[in-house]
Amino acid sequence: MDETGRALARRFRAGDETALAELYTVHSARLHATALRLLGDPDLAAEAVQRALVRAWRAAPGFDEEREPLPWLYAIVRRTARDVHRDARRAAGGQVALDEAAHLAAEPPCLEREWLGLQVRRALALLHPDERGVLRMAYYDGMTQAEIALELGLPLGTVKSRTARALRRTAGLLHHVGGPRAAARPLGTE
């Protein structure tokens, strides 16, 4: 983290409201994208981000100003999104249960999808932690490569090459799964 980031973190920890506003301005789009991915509803996502920032503000005195604030904020947004989801389910009462039952009746659990998810988790577990980290930040946290580079304090080129290497390794580890390219290959050319 550069000195400007440290100064912002110190101001935030000290209770400076303008620091909270700056953190919101810089990170709100990414936090909203994370909440939206988790909740699937823009209104609920906006509520989750708002509640998360209130929680972050209340917890600011305990924030470690040597740490980057974004991972800490992501964690708060993820926990808050679960709370918002639970509250929305309670508010909707039995209708959510009926909607979920209809969804389950229309789309039964798919053994193939479960198997594929297991294969992907296993492949990711075999990656080097640095490679797994950039994939997590890009695909789970929704960060751009430039944001990842800033977060990790690495040159952008390093993040790009690490991401490309991680994707190649993951594809190699998942070669047995198939997919569009594998289906297009003539038999016996594997």
C-alpha angles and dihedrals in degrees: 000000000000125000093263090056091048091050090050091049091050092050091048092050090048091056100256105162092204088060089056089050090050092050089050092049093049100041109023096096093053092044091049091048090053093048091046091052090051098043105027092215123095094211093050090045091053090049091049092052092047092050091045092054091050089052091047091050091051090048094044095105089062096046114120102234091203090066127081108256097218099075089046091050091047090055091050092048092050092051092044092049089057089052092048090049092050092047091049090051091051092047091050090051116188095351092078091051090051091048091049092048090051090049092050091048091050096044114030119200110282117222090200092055091049091050091049091051090051091050092051092048090050092049092050091049089058094056122099109266091246091055093044089049096056091047091050092049092047101042105024101032094034095230124156120236090253090054091048090051090051092045094050096037091237132133113265090241091058091052091048094050092044091051093048091048091048092050092049091049092047091050089050092049090050097045090113091059095067121200133172095325094045092048090052092053115097114244114269095028096094 
